[in-house]
Amino acid sequence: MNIQATPFILNLSEVGIHDIDIAGGKNASLGEMLQHLSNLGIRIPGGFVITVGAYKSYIQFNNLENRIKAAINSIIPDSVDSLKKTGAQVRALITEGTFPPELTVQITAAYNSLCKHYKQQDVDVAVRSSATAEDLPDASFAGQQETFLNVNGVEAVLSTVKQCFASLFTDRAISYRQSFGYDHFQIGLSVCVQKMVRSDLGASGVAFSLDTESGFKDVVIINGSYGLGEMVVQGAVSPDEFIVFKPALKQGYKAIIEKKLGVKDKKMVYSDVPGERVKIVPVTPEHFNQFCIPDAMILQLANWVSIIENYYSTLKQRWCPMDVEWAVDGKTGELFIVQARPETIHSQKKAQRIIEYQIDEPADSEKIILTGIAVGSKIASGRVNILLDRTGDQDIHFTKGDVLVTDMTDPDWEPVMKQASAIITNKGGRTCHAAIVARELGIPAIVGCGNATELLSNGQLVTASCAQGNTGIIYDGKINFTPQEFDLNNLPAIKTPVMLNVASPDHAFRFSGFPASGIGLAREEFIINNYIKIHPLALIHHKQLGDAALSEQIADLCRGFDSEREFFIEKLSYGIARIAASAYPNKVIVRFSDFKSNEYYNLLGGEHFEPQEENPMIGWRGASRYYSPEYKEAFGLECTAIRKVRNEMGLSNVVVMIPFCRTVKELQLVYQTMNEFGLKRGENGLEVYLMAELPSNVLMADEFAQYIDGFSIGSNDLTQLVLGLDRDSSLVSHIYDERDRAVKTMIDMLIRSAKKAGIKVGICGQGPSDFPDFAQFLVAAGIDSISVTPDSFFKTVNAIAEAEKFDIAEPA
């Protein structure tokens, strides 16, 4: 359709996805959803579109094109100051222009019609820019142009529309288009005037139909806070974060697999001061300690995001993950979708290539300066350049390759961000402006650090690492690292299933792209140590201890939860669920906690409940704790968490494993205790594996096999106990070798016994990860599966392929 021939004004419901040239990407998407998804219950506020034809008419009426071209052509390349001055000049040219008379008449009539529809004299509206090169699959221009909130009255609307037109030439938009080679005048601007949702009285935020860091497809990530959504986008608050597992949601489960309480100490609301549209006010203490939306609304939003993703994927005939903005009207309690655009980072990546960044040598912990939220998985080094006010009058001296350190960023920072090797901010969450732009630029960012601008110094050489999960680490000095790229197309085909040992829930989504057969070991103690951080009995009984300092620490840990028990159960279930979701529907074997008494002692409050043992390695650990009167109450929390993951969250692929179980009688006592807490083998398909790590497990394998669904060899402890050495002792470490003939004989015996009993036997110890020849021995012995650490996955697959190829003879 000829743009000049189109009307200046269209109802939002009159445009669709094929009208980008008329309405811009953002408006086209909103109109498409209004037409096709509102009948599915998705609420989108109504409004009208000022078309690209109207914008072009405005530019032509004021004779601006040649003047703008001349100004932009005068910009000195790579000069931020030159860009800043020219951008201001161009925007002034546009805002000082006048509307063609007919356009003024039509905007006024459309606004009055909107007021009449909502039965208000002057309806509050959001005035949103929508460029024709925005939200395209090869480049995301999201956030390049302006949105104005709480605009009231026709004169305010007319003035704000001019500002939207001018925002096509913000500094960051000019710089961004030049980077991608777009002609400034091949791009047009449309404006949407849309009924405001009273989220200043409710909540708002963003949601993605994939994990923004790993690209994992099966989750919806939701960030939210109180008030207008600008606070989340700007990174001015650390938002609440919710993760919903899409396959279980589709089956009707309460599939929230993560809830993290943010730091929401302020919010943006409407202002009642003349000439001021919005203001920032503090959040009350009561709301500060609560999640911004309830579980039912989290699930409703996740369902809507999934519907939107499915619709666009069908429309485009390819996977089309979505970036959605949402708002809750505080007056009505209703949820709305206010924007939706295609995600443009992970949808463009080559799925068959995996790049892992490894620090060459373990970095000295003393070199860690501070931590924050990791964005991406890369590592970069550079000199610190602290900028406190991009939009102020400070002189900007930024050298390409510097590490940008600041409080938070907004779109005006983008010309500087493009030159940075890494970005570090005090504020923000995973969906703040700094995080979004860093992903797009392909550089590491660490956001929400708290006090980076205070702890770091200008000119200081630092390394920003996002390669260690969700926690980003800033090191003093340059830390050497190596990127490793793996092409999945080059992996040999093998018969022996290879699974992964996954320690951290934060890492799990990153490994979802590995062609593994499931997860052979997920250890609860890692989750307890890193996410719960407290002895479970201290958590339950701290009030009886009379330790005021401990109780204060527990109160802080449990912020946002109704009770200490709920805190433990929820946090453990979230950690397990993230790992289980990453491999669904493949099996995920979760080992019950196996802390030794000295390790439990080191947990917060542990000194009140743990004995002093001469040799904790072979003392009160594993199964012997679970049925013990002194500990079974704590084990009950673990059982409840597993039951929640499987029965409420819908992750029935979780298999539980009992560690360090010395006798068959002890196994039966563990089952009795599990039953007491509602976790029953066979119920809802629950399987129970035994960690085969004691000589008694091998020698009595025929009896154990009658009561379990599978064995998983723990080669670390089995080697220790077969060879009679303490693996923590450096004095005998030279003897420790899981490839010793005695250990391999025991493993061979167990595999034969398991096959005779007709149950599966795998291995999840460190041996196959460290020694490819050990993996080859296991294949020859007839192992059913091998589980290795992710960094050893590819070399293990190749070792197994060699073993299967040459059919290595039985060892032992």
C-alpha positions in Angstrom: 0.0 0.0 0.0 1.2 3.5 -0.8 2.2 5.1 2.5 1.4 8.6 1.3 -2.1 7.3 0.3 -2.9 5.8 3.6 -5.0 7.7 6.2 -3.2 9.7 8.8 -5.2 8.0 11.5 -6.2 4.3 11.9 -7.8 2.5 14.9 -5.3 0.2 16.5 -7.5 -2.8 15.7 -7.3 -1.8 12.0 -3.6 -2.6 11.6 -1.8 -5.9 11.6 1.6 -7.6 11.3 1.7 -6.9 7.5 1.3 -3.2 8.1 4.8 -2.4 9.4 5.4 0.1 6.6 2.3 2.0 7.7 2.2 1.5 11.5 5.8 0.5 12.5 6.7 -2.8 14.1 5.4 -2.1 17.6 1.9 -0.9 16.5 1.6 -3.6 13.9 2.2 -6.2 16.6 -0.3 -4.6 19.0 -3.0 -4.4 16.3 -2.4 -8.0 15.2 -2.9 -9.2 18.8 -6.1 -7.1 19.2 -7.5 -8.7 16.0 -6.6 -12.3 16.6 -5.8 -12.9 20.3 -8.3 -10.8 22.3 -10.9 -13.5 21.7 -8.6 -15.8 23.7 -8.9 -13.6 26.7 -5.7 -11.5 26.3 -6.4 -7.9 27.2 -4.8 -5.2 25.2 -5.7 -1.5 25.8 -7.4 0.2 22.9 -6.1 3.3 21.0 -5.4 4.8 17.6 -2.4 4.9 15.3 -0.9 8.0 13.7 0.6 6.5 10.6 4.0 6.7 8.9 2.2 8.8 6.2 1.4 11.4 8.8 5.0 11.5 9.9 6.3 11.9 6.4 3.7 14.6 5.7 4.9 16.5 8.8 8.6 16.3 7.7 7.6 17.4 4.1 5.3 20.2 5.4 8.1 21.7 7.4 10.8 21.2 4.7 13.0 19.3 7.1 14.6 16.4 5.1 17.5 18.2 3.6 18.3 20.1 6.7 18.3 16.9 8.8 20.5 15.1 6.2 23.0 18.0 6.2 23.2 17.9 10.0 23.7 14.1 10.3 26.4 14.2 7.5 28.4 16.6 9.7 28.7 14.1 12.6 32.4 13.3 13.3 32.7 9.5 13.3 33.1 7.8 16.7 32.7 11.2 18.5 30.1 11.0 21.2 30.2 14.7 21.7 29.6 15.4 18.0 26.7 13.0 18.0 25.2 14.5 21.1 25.3 18.1 19.7 23.9 17.1 16.2 21.2 14.9 17.7 19.9 17.8 19.8 20.0 20.1 16.8 17.9 17.7 14.7 15.3 17.1 17.4 14.9 20.8 17.9 14.2 21.2 14.2 11.4 18.6 14.4 9.7 19.7 17.7 9.7 23.4 16.5 7.7 22.5 13.4 4.0 22.8 13.0 1.4 20.1 12.0 -0.4 20.2 8.7 -3.9 21.6 9.6 -5.6 18.4 8.5 -3.4 16.3 10.7 -4.2 18.4 13.7 -7.9 18.0 13.0 -7.6 14.2 12.7 -5.5 13.7 15.8 -8.0 15.8 17.8 -11.0 13.9 16.5 -9.3 10.5 17.2 -8.5 11.5 20.8 -12.0 12.8 21.5 -13.4 9.6 20.1 -11.1 7.6 22.5 -12.4 9.7 25.4 -16.0 9.0 24.4 -15.3 5.3 24.1 -14.0 5.2 27.7 -16.6 7.7 28.9 -14.0 10.2 30.2 -13.6 13.9 29.4 -9.8 13.6 29.1 -8.6 10.0 29.0 -5.0 9.4 30.2 -3.0 7.9 27.4 0.5 6.5 26.6 2.0 7.9 23.5 4.3 5.3 22.0 6.7 5.6 19.1 6.8 2.8 16.6 9.5 2.8 13.9 9.3 0.8 10.6 12.8 -0.8 11.3 11.9 -1.7 14.8 11.5 -5.3 16.1 12.7 -6.8 12.9 14.3 -10.3 12.9 17.8 -9.1 11.9 18.0 -6.1 14.3 16.1 -5.0 17.3 15.4 -1.3 17.4 13.3 -1.7 20.6 13.9 1.2 22.9 15.5 3.4 20.3 12.5 5.8 20.2 10.5 7.4 23.0 7.4 6.5 24.9 5.5 9.1 27.0 3.3 8.0 29.8 0.3 9.7 31.5 -0.4 12.2 28.8 -3.8 14.0 29.3 -5.7 16.3 27.0 -5.5 17.0 23.3 -2.9 19.7 23.5 -0.6 17.5 25.5 -1.1 14.7 23.0 -0.2 17.0 20.0 2.9 18.2 21.8 4.0 14.7 22.7 3.4 13.4 19.2 6.0 15.9 18.0 8.5 14.6 20.6 7.8 11.1 19.3 8.6 12.2 15.7 11.8 13.8 17.0 12.8 10.7 18.9 13.4 9.0 15.5 16.7 11.0 15.8 17.8 10.4 19.3 21.5 10.0 19.7 21.2 6.3 20.2 18.8 5.9 17.2 21.2 7.8 14.9 24.2 5.8 16.1 22.3 2.5 16.0 21.1 2.9 12.4 24.6 3.9 11.3 25.9 0.7 12.9 23.5 -1.5 11.0 23.8 0.5 7.7 20.2 1.7 7.7 19.3 4.8 5.6 17.8 7.4 8.1 15.1 8.3 5.5 14.2 4.8 4.6 12.8 4.5 8.1 9.5 6.0 9.1 7.8 6.6 12.4 4.3 5.8 13.5 2.8 6.8 16.9 0.3 4.9 19.0 -2.0 6.8 21.4 -3.2 4.1 23.8 -5.3 4.1 26.9 -3.1 4.0 30.0 -3.3 1.1 32.3 -3.3 2.3 35.9 -0.3 0.3 36.8 0.9 3.2 38.9 -1.6 1.7 41.4 -0.7 -1.9 40.5 2.4 -3.5 39.0 4.1 -3.9 35.6 7.1 -5.4 34.0 8.5 -7.5 31.1 8.3 -11.1 30.2 10.2 -13.3 27.7 9.1 -16.6 26.2 12.6 -18.0 26.7 15.5 -17.8 29.1 17.2 -14.6 28.2 20.7 -15.8 29.1 20.8 -19.4 27.7 18.0 -19.2 25.1 16.3 -22.2 26.8 12.9 -22.5 25.0 10.7 -24.1 27.6 10.3 -21.3 30.2 8.7 -17.9 30.5 10.8 -15.4 32.4 8.8 -12.7 34.1 10.3 -9.6 35.8 8.0 -7.1 37.6 7.8 -4.4 40.2 5.2 -2.0 41.6 4.1 1.1 39.6 4.9 2.0 36.0 7.2 -0.3 34.1 9.9 2.3 33.3 11.5 1.5 36.7 12.1 -2.2 35.5 13.3 -1.2 32.0 15.6 1.4 33.3 17.1 -0.9 36.0 16.2 1.6 38.7 14.9 -1.3 40.9 15.9 -4.9 41.2 12.6 -6.5 40.1 10.9 -9.7 41.3 11.6 -12.6 39.0 9.4 -15.5 38.2 10.1 -18.5 36.0 7.3 -20.7 34.6 7.9 -24.1 32.9 5.8 -24.1 29.7 5.3 -27.9 29.1 3.9 -28.3 32.7 1.8 -25.1 32.4 0.2 -26.5 29.2 -0.7 -29.7 31.2 -2.5 -27.6 33.9 0.2 -27.7 36.6 1.1 -24.8 38.9 4.4 -24.7 37.0 6.2 -21.8 38.8 9.7 -23.2 39.1 11.4 -20.1 40.5 10.4 -17.0 42.5 13.0 -14.4 43.5 12.0 -11.4 45.6 13.6 -8.2 44.3 14.5 -5.0 46.0 11.5 -2.8 45.1 12.1 0.2 47.4 10.6 2.8 45.0 8.0 3.0 42.2 7.0 5.4 39.5 3.4 6.8 39.7 1.3 9.5 38.1 2.2 13.0 39.3 -0.4 15.5 40.4 2.0 18.4 39.9 1.1 20.6 36.9 3.5 20.0 34.0 4.9 16.8 35.6 3.6 13.5 34.2 5.2 11.0 36.6 7.1 11.0 39.9 9.0 8.4 41.9 7.8 7.6 45.4 9.0 5.1 48.1 7.3 1.7 48.4 5.8 0.9 51.8 7.6 -1.7 54.0 4.7 -4.0 53.8 4.9 -4.2 50.0 8.6 -4.2 50.0 8.6 -7.7 51.5 5.9 -9.1 49.1 5.9 -10.3 45.5 4.4 -7.7 43.2 1.8 -10.1 41.7 0.2 -13.3 43.1 0.8 -16.9 41.8 -2.5 -17.0 39.9 -1.5 -13.9 37.9 2.0 -15.3 37.2 0.4 -18.3 35.6 -2.1 -16.2 33.7 0.7 -14.0 32.3 2.9 -17.0 31.4 -0.1 -18.6 29.6 -0.7 -15.4 27.6 3.0 -15.1 26.7 3.0 -18.7 25.5 -0.2 -18.1 23.4 1.5 -15.0 21.9 4.7 -17.0 21.1 2.7 -19.8 19.5 0.7 -17.4 17.4 3.7 -15.6 16.0 5.6 -18.8 15.5 2.7 -20.1 13.4 2.4 -16.8 11.5 6.1 -16.7 10.7 6.5 -20.5 10.2 9.5 -20.6 12.5 10.2 -20.4 16.2 9.5 -16.8 17.2 10.3 -16.1 20.9 8.6 -13.0 22.2 9.6 -10.0 24.4 6.4 -8.8 26.1 5.5 -5.8 28.3 2.7 -6.2 30.8 0.8 -4.1 33.3 -1.7 -4.7 36.1 -4.4 -2.0 36.6 -4.5 -1.3 40.3 -8.1 0.0 40.1 -9.6 -3.1 38.5 -7.0 -5.8 39.3 -6.9 -6.7 35.6 -3.8 -7.8 33.7 -3.0 -6.2 30.3 -0.4 -6.7 27.5 0.9 -3.3 26.4 3.6 -4.3 24.0 5.0 -7.5 22.3 7.9 -7.8 19.9 10.0 -10.7 18.6 13.1 -11.5 20.6 16.1 -11.0 18.3 19.2 -12.4 20.1 18.7 -16.2 20.7 16.3 -16.7 17.8 19.2 -15.8 15.5 21.8 -18.0 17.0 23.0 -21.2 15.4 21.6 -23.9 17.6 24.1 -26.5 16.5 27.1 -24.5 17.9 27.8 -24.3 21.6 30.5 -21.9 22.9 31.8 -22.4 26.5 34.1 -19.8 28.1 36.6 -21.3 30.6 38.9 -19.5 32.9 42.3 -21.0 32.3 43.5 -21.2 35.9 41.3 -21.0 39.1 41.2 -17.3 39.9 42.4 -16.4 43.4 39.3 -15.6 45.5 41.1 -12.7 46.9 41.0 -11.1 43.5 37.2 -11.0 43.5 36.2 -7.4 44.0 32.4 -7.8 43.8 29.6 -9.8 42.2 26.3 -9.1 40.6 23.8 -10.6 38.1 25.5 -12.1 35.0 24.2 -11.2 31.6 25.4 -13.7 28.9 28.2 -16.2 29.4 31.3 -14.3 28.1 34.4 -13.0 29.8 36.2 -9.7 29.1 39.0 -7.5 30.5 39.5 -3.8 30.3 40.2 -0.6 32.1 37.4 0.8 34.3 35.8 4.0 33.0 33.2 5.3 35.6 30.5 7.5 34.1 28.0 8.8 36.5 25.8 11.0 34.3 25.6 10.3 30.5 22.9 12.8 29.9 24.4 15.6 32.0 27.1 18.1 31.2 30.2 16.0 32.1 32.8 15.6 29.4 32.8 12.1 28.0 36.2 10.5 27.5 35.6 6.8 26.7 38.1 4.7 24.9 37.0 1.6 22.9 37.6 -1.5 25.0 37.0 0.3 28.4 34.8 -1.4 30.9 31.8 0.9 31.4 30.9 1.3 35.1 27.8 3.3 36.1 24.8 3.4 38.3 22.4 2.3 35.6 21.9 3.0 31.9 19.1 4.2 29.6 18.9 4.3 25.8 20.9 7.6 25.8 23.9 5.5 26.8 24.0 3.3 23.8 26.6 5.2 21.7 29.0 4.7 24.7 28.0 1.1 25.4 28.9 0.1 21.8 32.5 0.9 22.6 32.7 -1.0 25.9 34.3 -4.4 26.3 32.0 -5.0 29.3 29.3 -3.2 31.3 29.0 -3.1 35.1 26.1 -1.3 36.9 25.0 -0.7 40.5 21.3 -1.3 39.7 19.2 -3.4 37.5 18.0 -6.9 36.8 18.2 -9.4 33.9 15.7 -7.4 31.8 16.9 -3.9 32.5 18.2 -1.7 29.6 21.9 -2.5 30.3 21.2 -6.2 30.1 19.1 -6.1 26.9 21.7 -3.9 25.1 24.6 -6.0 26.3 23.1 -9.2 24.9 22.4 -7.5 21.6 26.0 -6.2 21.4 27.4 -9.6 22.4 29.4 -8.3 25.4 29.3 -9.4 29.0 27.4 -7.3 31.5 27.2 -7.6 35.3 24.2 -5.6 36.7 22.8 -5.0 40.1 26.2 -5.0 41.8 25.1 -2.4 44.4 28.3 -0.3 44.8 30.4 -0.9 41.8 31.0 2.8 41.3 32.4 3.0 44.8 34.6 -0.2 44.9 36.1 0.2 41.4 38.5 3.0 40.4 39.0 4.8 37.1 41.8 3.1 35.1 41.8 -0.1 37.1 42.3 -3.2 35.1 39.5 -5.7 35.8 38.0 -8.9 34.3 34.2 -9.2 34.1 33.2 -12.9 34.0 29.7 -14.1 33.2 30.9 -17.7 32.7 30.1 -19.0 36.2 26.3 -19.2 36.1 23.9 -16.4 37.1 26.4 -14.8 39.3 28.7 -12.3 37.5 32.2 -11.9 39.1 34.5 -8.9 38.7 38.1 -9.8 39.3 41.0 -7.4 40.0 43.4 -7.6 37.0 43.4 -9.6 33.8 42.3 -13.2 34.2 43.2 -15.5 31.2 40.4 -17.5 29.7 39.7 -19.7 26.6 36.6 -19.9 24.5 35.8 -23.4 23.3 33.4 -23.9 20.4 31.7 -27.3 19.8 29.8 -28.2 16.7 27.0 -30.7 17.5 26.9 -31.8 13.9 30.4 -33.2 14.3 29.6 -35.4 17.4 29.8 -39.1 16.6 26.7 -41.3 17.0 27.0 -43.6 20.1 24.9 -46.3 21.7 25.7 -45.7 25.3 23.6 -42.8 26.7 25.6 -39.9 28.2 24.0 -37.8 30.9 25.2 -34.7 32.8 26.2 -34.1 36.4 24.7 -30.6 37.1 25.7 -29.0 40.3 24.1 -25.5 40.1 20.6 -24.7 39.2 21.9 -21.4 37.7 23.9 -23.4 35.1 21.2 -25.9 34.2 19.5 -23.9 31.4 22.9 -23.3 29.7 23.4 -27.1 29.3 19.9 -27.7 27.9 21.3 -27.5 24.4 23.7 -30.4 25.0 22.5 -33.7 23.3 22.5 -35.5 26.6 20.2 -38.3 27.7 19.2 -36.6 31.0 20.9 -35.6 34.2 22.6 -38.4 36.1 23.4 -36.5 39.2 21.9 -33.3 40.8 23.1 -32.9 44.4 20.8 -31.4 46.9 23.6 -30.2 49.1 24.8 -27.8 46.5 21.3 -26.1 46.5 21.2 -26.1 50.3 24.7 -24.7 50.7 24.3 -21.9 48.0 20.6 -21.0 48.1 19.4 -21.9 51.5 22.6 -21.3 53.4 21.4 -22.6 56.8 21.2 -25.8 58.7 17.6 -27.1 58.3 17.2 -27.8 62.0 18.5 -24.3 62.9 15.9 -22.9 60.5 13.1 -24.8 62.2 14.2 -24.4 65.9 16.1 -21.1 66.0 13.7 -19.5 68.3 14.4 -22.1 71.0 18.1 -21.5 70.7 18.0 -18.0 72.1 20.5 -16.7 69.5 19.2 -13.3 68.6 21.8 -12.7 65.8 21.0 -16.1 64.2 17.3 -15.3 64.3 17.9 -11.9 62.7 19.9 -13.6 59.9 17.1 -16.1 59.3 14.4 -13.4 59.2 16.4 -11.7 56.4 16.9 -15.0 54.5 13.2 -15.8 54.7 12.0 -12.4 53.5 9.0 -12.9 51.2 8.1 -16.4 52.7 5.3 -17.1 55.1 7.4 -19.4 57.4 10.9 -20.9 57.8 9.6 -24.3 56.7 8.1 -22.8 53.5 11.4 -21.0 52.8 13.4 -24.2 52.9 10.8 -26.2 50.9 10.3 -23.5 48.3 14.0 -22.7 47.7 15.0 -26.4 47.5 12.1 -27.1 45.2 13.0 -24.2 42.9 16.6 -25.4 42.6 15.5 -29.0 41.8 12.8 -27.8 39.4 15.2 -25.6 37.4 17.5 -28.6 36.9 14.6 -31.0 36.1 13.1 -28.5 33.6 16.4 -28.2 31.7 16.3 -31.9 30.8 12.6 -32.6 30.6 11.2 -35.2 29.8 14.5 -37.1 30.2 15.2 -38.5 33.7 16.8 -36.2 36.3 18.3 -38.2 39.2 18.3 -36.0 42.3 20.4 -37.3 45.2 19.1 -36.6 48.7 21.4 -34.5 50.8 24.7 -36.1 51.7 26.5 -33.6 53.8 29.0 -34.9 56.3 28.7 -33.7 59.9 31.6 -31.3 59.5 30.0 -29.8 56.4 26.6 -29.5 58.2 28.5 -27.9 61.1 29.7 -25.1 58.8 26.2 -24.1 57.7 24.6 -21.2 59.5 23.4 -22.5 62.9 25.0 -25.9 62.3 27.1 -25.8 65.5 24.0 -26.2 67.5 23.0 -29.6 66.0 26.1 -31.4 64.7 28.4 -33.8 66.6 32.2 -33.7 66.4 33.3 -36.9 64.5 36.8 -38.1 64.1 36.1 -39.3 60.6 33.0 -37.7 59.1 33.7 -39.3 55.7 32.4 -42.6 57.1 30.2 -41.3 59.9 26.7 -39.9 60.2 25.9 -39.1 56.6 23.5 -40.1 53.8 20.8 -42.7 54.7 21.7 -43.0 58.3 20.5 -39.4 58.9 17.1 -39.7 57.2 15.5 -42.1 59.7 17.4 -40.9 62.7 15.1 -39.2 65.4 17.7 -36.4 65.6 17.4 -35.5 61.8 14.3 -37.0 60.2 12.3 -33.8 60.7 14.8 -32.0 58.4 14.7 -34.9 55.9 11.0 -34.5 55.8 11.5 -31.0 54.3 13.5 -32.6 51.5 10.7 -35.1 50.8 8.1 -32.4 50.7 10.2 -30.4 48.3 10.5 -33.4 45.9 6.8 -34.1 46.2 6.1 -30.4 45.3 8.4 -30.6 42.2 6.8 -33.8 40.9 3.2 -33.4 41.8 2.5 -29.6 41.9 5.0 -28.3 39.3 4.5 -31.3 37.0 8.2 -32.4 36.7 7.6 -36.1 37.1 10.9 -36.8 35.4 12.6 -36.4 38.8 14.1 -39.7 40.1 15.3 -39.7 43.7 18.5 -41.4 44.8 19.6 -42.5 48.3 23.3 -42.0 49.1 25.6 -43.9 51.4 23.1 -46.6 52.3 25.0 -49.4 54.2 22.4 -52.2 54.5 19.1 -53.4 53.0 17.5 -52.9 56.4 18.7 -49.3 56.4 17.1 -48.9 52.9 13.8 -50.1 54.3 14.0 -47.6 57.2 14.5 -44.8 54.7 11.4 -45.9 52.8 9.4 -45.9 56.0 10.5 -42.3 56.7 9.8 -41.2 53.1 6.3 -42.7 53.4 5.7 -40.7 56.6 6.3 -37.5 54.6 4.2 -38.5 51.6 6.9 -39.5 49.2 6.2 -43.1 48.1 8.1 -45.2 45.6 5.8 -46.0 42.7 3.3 -43.3 43.4 2.9 -41.1 40.3 5.7 -43.1 38.8 8.3 -42.2 41.4 11.5 -44.2 40.9 14.2 -44.6 43.6 17.8 -45.3 42.8 20.6 -46.4 45.1 24.0 -44.7 45.0 26.3 -47.7 44.8 29.4 -46.4 46.6 30.0 -48.9 49.3 31.4 -52.4 49.0 28.2 -53.7 50.7 26.1 -52.3 47.9 28.1 -54.4 45.4 28.4 -57.5 47.5 24.6 -57.5 48.4 23.5 -56.1 45.0 21.0 -59.0 44.5 19.2 -58.1 47.7 19.3 -54.3 47.2 18.0 -54.8 43.6 14.7 -56.1 44.9 13.8 -52.7 46.5 15.1 -50.2 44.0 14.7 -49.1 40.4 18.3 -48.7 39.5 21.9 -48.3 40.7 24.1 -45.3 40.1 27.8 -45.9 40.8 29.5 -43.3 42.9 33.1 -43.9 41.9 34.6 -41.4 44.3 33.5 -43.0 47.5 33.6 -46.5 46.1 37.3 -46.0 45.2 37.9 -44.7 48.7 36.3 -47.6 50.5 37.6 -50.4 48.2 41.2 -49.1 48.6 40.8 -48.2 52.3 41.9 -44.6 52.1 40.7 -41.1 53.0 40.2 -39.2 49.8 40.6 -35.9 51.7 44.1 -36.9 52.9 46.9 -35.6 50.8 49.2 -38.2 52.4 47.6 -41.1 50.5 46.3 -39.2 47.5 48.9 -40.8 45.2 47.2 -44.2 45.8 43.7 -42.9 44.9 42.8 -44.2 41.4 39.3 -45.3 40.3 41.1 -47.2 37.5 42.7 -49.5 40.0 42.0 -53.2 39.2 40.2 -53.7 42.5 37.8 -50.9 41.9 37.2 -51.9 38.3 36.5 -55.5 39.5 33.8 -54.2 42.0 32.2 -52.1 39.2 32.2 -55.1 36.9 30.5 -57.2 39.6 27.8 -54.6 40.2 27.0 -54.3 36.5 26.7 -58.1 36.1 24.4 -58.2 39.2 22.2 -55.4 38.0 21.8 -57.0 34.6 20.9 -60.3 36.2 18.2 -58.5 38.3 16.9 -56.7 35.2 17.5 -53.1 36.5 19.5 -50.2 35.1 23.0 -49.3 36.3 24.8 -46.1 35.5 27.7 -44.1 36.9 27.8 -40.5 38.1 31.3 -40.3 39.7 34.1 -38.0 38.5 36.1 -40.9 36.9 34.5 -40.9 33.5 34.8 -37.1 33.3 38.5 -37.1 34.1 39.7 -40.2 32.3 38.3 -41.1 28.8 40.0 -44.5 29.1 37.9 -45.1 32.2 34.8 -44.3 30.2 35.9 -46.8 27.6 36.2 -49.5 30.4 32.7 -48.8 31.5 31.3 -49.2 27.9 33.1 -52.5 27.6 31.7 -53.7 30.9 28.2 -53.0 29.7 27.2 -49.9 31.7 23.7 -48.6 30.8 24.6 -44.9 31.1 27.5 -42.6 31.9 27.0 -39.2 33.6 29.8 -36.7 33.4 30.4 -33.0 34.1 29.4 -30.7 31.2 33.0 -29.7 30.5 33.8 -33.3 29.9 30.8 -34.2 27.8 32.3 -33.8 24.3 35.5 -35.7 25.0 33.6 -38.4 26.8 31.3 -38.9 23.8 34.3 -39.2 21.5 35.9 -41.7 23.9 32.8 -43.8 24.0 32.6 -43.7 20.2 36.1 -45.2 20.0 35.2 -47.9 22.6 32.1 -48.9 20.7 33.9 -48.8 17.4 36.7 -51.2 18.4 34.6 -53.2 20.8 37.2 -53.2 23.6 37.5 -56.5 25.4 36.1 -57.0 28.9 38.6 -55.6 31.4 39.0 -56.5 35.1 
